[in-house]
Amino acid sequence: IGESKNGKDSAVVTAYMLFVKETQMNRHHQPQAEHVPDADILHTYKATYPNLKIATSFPMKYNNDYEGDSCDSEKMVKKYGADVDSINYYNDSLIIWPECWTYLIDSLQPMTMAIPRYQTAIWWLSVDNNNDKFRDWGRKDILHLYQSEYARNNLIKNIQKSKSSPSSKELEQSSGKGGCNNGIENREESSCNYYHSHNILPMTEFIPNNRLKDKVCYDNRKLQILYNPFKGVHYTDSIMRRSDTRFQFTPIGSIHKRISPQDVTKLLHEAKVYIDFGPHPGMDRLPREAALAGCIVITNMQGAAFYEKDVPIPSEYKVKEFNVDSIHRLLVSCIDGYDKRVKDFDPYRDWIHNQEDKMDYCVKDMLTKLAVQR
């Protein structure tokens, strides 16, 4: 934290992409991970995010300095300026883990308490993909970042079940604070405010510009209906049988061969409708890319698709109960009336375009709470 030219506090924070790989169990039969400074996939991320910085060494990596027994711990503590009486003290590095690797979040911590630990966050880009592997909901040293309203509700539900659930007094004290503005009142509103200020913060993401075309053409679209062959295929098969030869259905790749992001973008710009009747473990990217490419988007109401905040499309395009005949009629109307119906998604497209600014706000909000307000 420094002082800016206008005299106000300012924070300078450097963010890196840290690549790790899972390794063999340690002697305590716990899963481990190690840093991979030269991962093969680096060039892919560099192409998408040209300003991305790659971590060439592990943040605050000095645990190899520790050798010997506890008599050396005081020397280590003095060397790194920490309180001798402290047990779990932390350095200024924060590692943000994906929700699918929550079982590894402590695997890179130093082996001795004499060395400051890194701070830990979990970015819940999905809920279902964690498969209930994370169970330590009572831990207060973990920052939870949620990408969707679906994830936020799941976090609150699980924390409420743990011993760290707020008391009535804590909820009363937190009333009127925090950043949640979702219309709920009284105890529910206080609960929202409490969790917003206690290790649960929003962190959205956005579609990078290289996945978008400069201009979207809505005329002469040669493909009718696109679907994801990896999600809800049994529903799609039922729709295809009902529609018979009335429509042309095109998969985005296949279960045997994935296609490139460029080919996905090309298909989306050639189609009129994108359907997604599979699970929505988070605020999925493909429906957003489809809408930006000029597709009408039809989903079910599973997972994040249930929430208006996560998939804010008109309700008539969200299928509450799977009925193949009603879905067929909706598809007929969308294909035949594409020119008119595609305009129903203009607000959704505007919302998607604003996600980069929203993520910028989320990052600044997180840094303020981590580096200024505590």
C-alpha positions as CSV (number, residue, x, y, z in Angstrom):
1,I,0.0,0.0,0.0
2,G,1.5,3.3,-1.0
3,E,0.4,6.9,-1.4
4,S,-0.8,8.2,-4.7
5,K,-0.1,11.8,-6.1
6,N,-3.5,13.0,-4.8
7,G,-2.6,12.0,-1.3
8,K,-4.9,9.0,-1.1
9,D,-3.9,5.5,-0.4
10,S,-3.4,3.4,-3.4
11,A,-2.5,-0.3,-3.8
12,V,-0.1,-1.7,-6.3
13,V,-0.7,-5.4,-6.8
14,T,1.1,-7.7,-9.3
15,A,-0.9,-10.8,-10.5
16,Y,0.7,-13.8,-12.1
17,M,-0.6,-17.0,-13.7
18,L,0.7,-19.8,-11.6
19,F,0.9,-23.3,-13.3
20,V,0.9,-26.3,-11.0
21,K,0.6,-30.1,-11.5
22,E,-0.7,-32.8,-9.2
23,T,2.1,-35.1,-8.0
24,Q,2.2,-38.3,-5.9
25,M,0.9,-38.5,-2.4
26,N,3.2,-37.4,0.4
27,R,4.2,-39.6,3.4
28,H,1.0,-38.6,5.1
29,H,-1.0,-39.8,2.1
30,Q,-2.1,-36.3,1.2
31,P,-2.3,-35.1,-2.4
32,Q,0.4,-32.8,-3.4
33,A,1.1,-30.2,-6.2
34,E,4.2,-28.6,-7.5
35,H,4.9,-25.5,-9.5
36,V,5.5,-25.9,-13.3
37,P,7.3,-22.8,-14.6
38,D,7.4,-23.9,-18.2
39,A,4.0,-25.5,-18.8
40,D,3.3,-26.4,-22.5
41,I,0.0,-24.6,-22.4
42,L,1.6,-21.2,-21.7
43,H,1.5,-20.1,-25.3
44,T,-2.2,-20.7,-25.4
45,Y,-2.9,-18.3,-22.6
46,K,-0.4,-15.8,-23.9
47,A,-2.3,-15.7,-27.2
48,T,-5.6,-15.0,-25.4
49,Y,-4.2,-12.7,-22.7
50,P,-1.1,-10.9,-24.2
51,N,-0.4,-8.9,-21.0
52,L,-0.5,-12.0,-18.8
53,K,2.4,-12.4,-16.5
54,I,3.6,-16.0,-15.8
55,A,5.1,-16.9,-12.5
56,T,8.6,-18.2,-13.1
57,S,9.1,-19.0,-9.4
58,F,6.7,-19.8,-6.6
59,P,5.6,-16.7,-4.6
60,M,7.6,-16.3,-1.4
61,K,9.5,-19.5,-2.0
62,Y,11.9,-19.9,0.8
63,N,10.8,-23.0,2.6
64,N,13.9,-24.7,1.3
65,D,15.9,-22.4,3.6
66,Y,14.5,-24.2,6.6
67,E,16.7,-27.1,7.7
68,G,17.1,-28.8,11.1
69,D,15.0,-28.8,14.2
70,S,12.9,-26.2,16.0
71,C,16.0,-24.3,17.3
72,D,16.3,-22.8,13.8
73,S,12.8,-21.6,13.8
74,E,13.5,-18.4,15.7
75,K,16.3,-17.6,13.2
76,M,13.8,-18.0,10.4
77,V,11.2,-15.9,12.2
78,K,13.7,-13.1,12.7
79,K,14.9,-13.4,9.1
80,Y,11.5,-12.8,7.7
81,G,10.3,-10.3,10.3
82,A,7.4,-12.2,11.8
83,D,6.1,-12.4,15.4
84,V,7.9,-15.2,17.3
85,D,4.7,-16.0,19.2
86,S,2.7,-16.3,16.0
87,I,1.7,-19.8,14.8
88,N,-0.2,-19.3,11.6
89,Y,0.9,-16.0,10.2
90,Y,0.7,-15.1,6.5
91,N,2.8,-13.4,3.9
92,D,1.4,-11.0,1.3
93,S,1.0,-13.6,-1.4
94,L,-2.6,-14.8,-2.3
95,I,-3.0,-17.9,-4.4
96,I,-6.4,-18.3,-6.0
97,W,-7.3,-21.9,-6.7
98,P,-10.0,-23.2,-9.1
99,E,-12.9,-25.0,-7.5
100,C,-11.9,-28.3,-9.1
101,W,-8.6,-28.4,-7.1
102,T,-9.8,-27.5,-3.6
103,Y,-8.2,-30.7,-2.3
104,L,-4.8,-29.2,-3.2
105,I,-5.1,-25.7,-1.6
106,D,-2.7,-26.5,1.3
107,S,-0.3,-28.6,-0.7
108,L,2.1,-25.8,-1.4
109,Q,2.3,-24.4,2.1
110,P,5.7,-24.4,3.8
111,M,6.4,-27.5,6.0
112,T,7.3,-25.4,9.1
113,M,5.2,-22.9,11.0
114,A,8.3,-20.7,11.2
115,I,7.7,-19.6,7.7
116,P,4.7,-17.4,6.7
117,R,2.0,-19.2,4.9
118,Y,0.5,-17.9,1.6
119,Q,-3.1,-16.7,1.7
120,T,-5.7,-18.9,0.0
121,A,-8.8,-18.2,-2.1
122,I,-11.1,-20.5,-4.1
123,W,-12.7,-19.1,-7.3
124,W,-16.0,-20.9,-7.7
125,L,-16.4,-20.7,-11.5
126,S,-18.7,-23.7,-11.1
127,V,-20.4,-25.6,-8.3
128,D,-21.1,-29.0,-9.7
129,N,-17.5,-29.6,-11.0
130,N,-16.2,-29.6,-7.4
131,N,-18.2,-32.8,-6.8
132,D,-18.5,-32.0,-3.1
133,K,-14.7,-32.5,-2.6
134,F,-14.5,-29.4,-0.5
135,R,-15.8,-29.9,3.0
136,D,-13.9,-27.4,5.2
137,W,-16.7,-24.9,5.3
138,G,-15.8,-23.8,8.8
139,R,-12.4,-22.5,7.8
140,K,-12.1,-18.7,8.1
141,D,-8.7,-18.4,6.5
142,I,-10.1,-19.1,3.0
143,L,-11.5,-16.4,0.8
144,H,-14.4,-17.6,-1.5
145,L,-14.9,-15.9,-4.8
146,Y,-18.1,-16.6,-6.6
147,Q,-18.7,-16.3,-10.4
148,S,-22.5,-16.9,-10.3
149,E,-25.5,-16.4,-8.0
150,Y,-25.8,-20.2,-8.1
151,A,-22.3,-20.4,-6.5
152,R,-23.0,-17.7,-4.0
153,N,-26.2,-19.4,-2.7
154,N,-24.3,-22.7,-2.5
155,L,-21.5,-21.1,-0.5
156,I,-23.9,-19.5,2.0
157,K,-25.9,-22.8,2.3
158,N,-22.8,-24.8,3.2
159,I,-21.3,-22.2,5.5
160,Q,-24.6,-21.9,7.3
161,K,-24.3,-25.6,8.0
162,S,-20.8,-25.2,9.5
163,K,-19.9,-23.9,12.9
164,S,-18.9,-20.6,11.3
165,S,-22.6,-19.7,10.6
166,P,-23.3,-16.2,11.9
167,S,-25.3,-15.7,15.1
168,S,-28.4,-13.5,15.2
169,K,-26.3,-10.7,16.8
170,E,-23.8,-10.8,14.0
171,L,-26.5,-10.7,11.4
172,E,-28.1,-7.7,13.2
173,Q,-24.8,-5.9,13.3
174,S,-24.1,-6.5,9.6
175,S,-27.5,-5.2,8.6
176,G,-27.2,-2.4,6.1
177,K,-23.5,-3.2,5.2
178,G,-22.0,-5.0,2.3
179,G,-22.5,-5.0,-1.4
180,C,-25.4,-7.3,-2.1
181,N,-28.4,-5.6,-3.7
182,N,-30.8,-8.4,-4.6
183,G,-34.0,-7.2,-3.0
184,I,-34.1,-9.6,0.0
185,E,-35.0,-8.1,3.3
186,N,-34.7,-8.4,7.1
187,R,-32.7,-11.5,8.2
188,E,-32.0,-12.7,4.6
189,E,-30.6,-9.2,3.8
190,S,-28.5,-9.2,6.9
191,S,-27.2,-12.7,6.0
192,C,-26.3,-11.4,2.5
193,N,-24.4,-8.5,4.0
194,Y,-22.6,-10.6,6.6
195,Y,-21.3,-13.1,4.0
196,H,-20.3,-10.4,1.6
197,S,-18.0,-8.9,4.2
198,H,-16.8,-12.2,5.6
199,N,-14.7,-14.0,3.0
200,I,-17.3,-14.3,0.3
201,L,-16.9,-11.9,-2.6
202,P,-18.1,-11.7,-6.2
203,M,-15.7,-12.3,-9.0
204,T,-17.1,-12.6,-12.5
205,E,-15.2,-13.1,-15.7
206,F,-15.7,-12.1,-19.3
207,I,-15.4,-13.2,-22.9
208,P,-12.0,-12.1,-24.3
209,N,-12.1,-9.9,-27.4
210,N,-10.2,-12.5,-29.5
211,R,-13.3,-14.8,-29.3
212,L,-15.5,-12.1,-30.9
213,K,-15.8,-10.9,-34.4
214,D,-15.8,-7.2,-35.2
215,K,-19.2,-7.4,-36.9
216,V,-22.1,-9.7,-36.5
217,C,-24.1,-10.5,-39.7
218,Y,-27.7,-11.5,-39.0
219,D,-28.6,-12.3,-42.6
220,N,-28.3,-15.5,-44.6
221,R,-27.5,-17.8,-41.7
222,K,-27.0,-21.2,-43.2
223,L,-27.2,-23.3,-40.0
224,Q,-30.4,-23.5,-38.0
225,I,-29.8,-25.1,-34.6
226,L,-26.5,-25.7,-32.7
227,Y,-26.1,-27.9,-29.7
228,N,-23.4,-28.9,-27.3
229,P,-22.7,-32.7,-27.7
230,F,-21.2,-32.9,-24.2
231,K,-24.3,-31.7,-22.4
232,G,-27.9,-33.0,-22.2
233,V,-27.6,-35.1,-25.3
234,H,-30.5,-37.3,-24.3
235,Y,-32.7,-34.2,-24.3
236,T,-31.3,-33.1,-27.7
237,D,-31.9,-36.6,-29.1
238,S,-35.6,-36.4,-28.1
239,I,-36.0,-33.0,-29.8
240,M,-34.3,-34.2,-32.9
241,R,-36.6,-37.2,-33.2
242,R,-39.6,-35.0,-32.7
243,S,-38.5,-32.5,-35.3
244,D,-37.6,-35.2,-37.8
245,T,-36.4,-33.4,-40.9
246,R,-38.0,-30.1,-40.0
247,F,-34.7,-28.7,-38.7
248,Q,-31.0,-29.0,-39.3
249,F,-29.2,-29.8,-36.0
250,T,-25.4,-29.3,-35.9
251,P,-23.2,-30.3,-33.0
252,I,-20.3,-28.1,-31.8
253,G,-17.6,-30.6,-32.3
254,S,-18.1,-34.2,-31.1
255,I,-17.4,-36.4,-28.1
256,H,-14.6,-37.9,-30.2
257,K,-13.0,-34.7,-31.4
258,R,-13.1,-31.2,-29.9
259,I,-12.9,-28.3,-32.3
260,S,-10.8,-25.2,-32.0
261,P,-12.1,-22.0,-30.4
262,Q,-11.9,-20.3,-33.8
263,D,-14.1,-23.1,-35.3
264,V,-16.6,-22.7,-32.5
265,T,-16.9,-18.9,-33.2
266,K,-17.4,-19.6,-36.9
267,L,-20.2,-22.0,-36.3
268,L,-22.0,-19.7,-33.9
269,H,-21.9,-16.9,-36.4
270,E,-23.6,-19.1,-39.0
271,A,-26.4,-20.4,-36.8
272,K,-29.8,-19.0,-35.8
273,V,-30.4,-20.9,-32.5
274,Y,-28.2,-22.4,-29.8
275,I,-29.9,-24.9,-27.4
276,D,-28.4,-26.0,-24.1
277,F,-30.4,-28.5,-22.0
278,G,-27.5,-29.9,-20.0
279,P,-26.4,-28.9,-16.5
280,H,-25.2,-25.3,-15.9
281,P,-22.6,-25.7,-13.1
282,G,-21.8,-22.0,-13.4
283,M,-22.4,-19.0,-15.6
284,D,-21.4,-21.0,-18.7
285,R,-19.4,-19.3,-21.5
286,L,-20.9,-20.9,-24.5
287,P,-24.5,-19.4,-24.2
288,R,-22.9,-16.0,-23.9
289,E,-20.7,-16.5,-26.9
290,A,-23.7,-17.8,-28.8
291,A,-25.7,-14.7,-28.0
292,L,-22.8,-12.3,-28.9
293,A,-22.5,-14.2,-32.2
294,G,-26.2,-13.5,-33.0
295,C,-27.8,-16.7,-31.9
296,I,-31.1,-17.1,-30.1
297,V,-30.3,-19.0,-26.9
298,I,-32.7,-21.6,-25.4
299,T,-31.8,-23.2,-22.1
300,N,-33.4,-25.3,-19.3
301,M,-33.4,-24.0,-15.7
302,Q,-30.8,-26.3,-14.1
303,G,-28.1,-24.9,-11.9
304,A,-27.0,-21.4,-12.8
305,A,-29.6,-21.2,-15.6
306,F,-32.3,-21.0,-12.9
307,Y,-31.0,-17.6,-11.8
308,E,-31.9,-14.4,-13.6
309,K,-28.6,-12.9,-12.4
310,D,-26.6,-15.7,-14.1
311,V,-28.5,-16.2,-17.4
312,P,-30.7,-13.0,-17.9
313,I,-32.5,-14.0,-21.0
314,P,-36.3,-13.6,-21.5
315,S,-38.2,-16.3,-19.5
316,E,-39.9,-17.7,-22.6
317,Y,-36.5,-19.0,-23.7
318,K,-35.9,-20.9,-20.5
319,V,-37.6,-24.3,-20.5
320,K,-39.0,-25.0,-17.0
321,E,-40.2,-28.5,-17.7
322,F,-39.0,-30.6,-20.6
323,N,-41.8,-31.1,-23.0
324,V,-40.7,-32.1,-26.5
325,D,-43.8,-30.8,-28.2
326,S,-43.7,-27.3,-26.6
327,I,-39.9,-27.1,-27.3
328,H,-40.5,-28.0,-30.9
329,R,-43.1,-25.2,-31.2
330,L,-40.7,-22.8,-29.7
331,L,-38.0,-23.8,-32.2
332,V,-40.4,-23.4,-35.1
333,S,-41.2,-19.9,-33.9
334,C,-37.5,-19.0,-33.4
335,I,-36.4,-20.3,-36.8
336,D,-39.3,-18.8,-38.8
337,G,-39.2,-15.5,-36.8
338,Y,-35.5,-15.2,-36.3
339,D,-35.2,-11.6,-37.5
340,K,-37.6,-10.4,-34.9
341,R,-36.8,-12.8,-32.0
342,V,-33.1,-12.3,-32.1
343,K,-33.7,-8.7,-31.0
344,D,-35.1,-10.1,-27.7
345,F,-31.5,-10.8,-26.8
346,D,-30.2,-7.3,-27.2
347,P,-30.3,-6.6,-23.4
348,Y,-28.5,-9.9,-22.8
349,R,-25.7,-9.0,-25.2
350,D,-25.3,-5.6,-23.6
351,W,-25.1,-7.3,-20.2
352,I,-22.3,-9.6,-21.5
353,H,-20.4,-6.7,-23.0
354,N,-20.4,-5.1,-19.5
355,Q,-18.8,-8.1,-17.8
356,E,-15.3,-6.9,-18.3
357,D,-16.0,-3.7,-16.5
358,K,-17.8,-5.6,-13.8
359,M,-14.8,-7.9,-13.3
360,D,-12.6,-4.9,-13.1
361,Y,-14.8,-3.6,-10.3
362,C,-14.8,-7.0,-8.6
363,V,-11.0,-7.2,-8.6
364,K,-10.7,-3.7,-7.1
365,D,-13.3,-4.5,-4.5
366,M,-11.4,-7.6,-3.5
367,L,-8.1,-5.8,-3.2
368,T,-9.7,-3.1,-1.2
369,K,-11.1,-5.6,1.3
370,L,-7.9,-7.6,1.4
371,A,-5.3,-4.8,1.5
372,V,-7.2,-1.8,3.0
373,Q,-10.2,-2.8,5.1
374,R,-8.6,-5.4,7.3
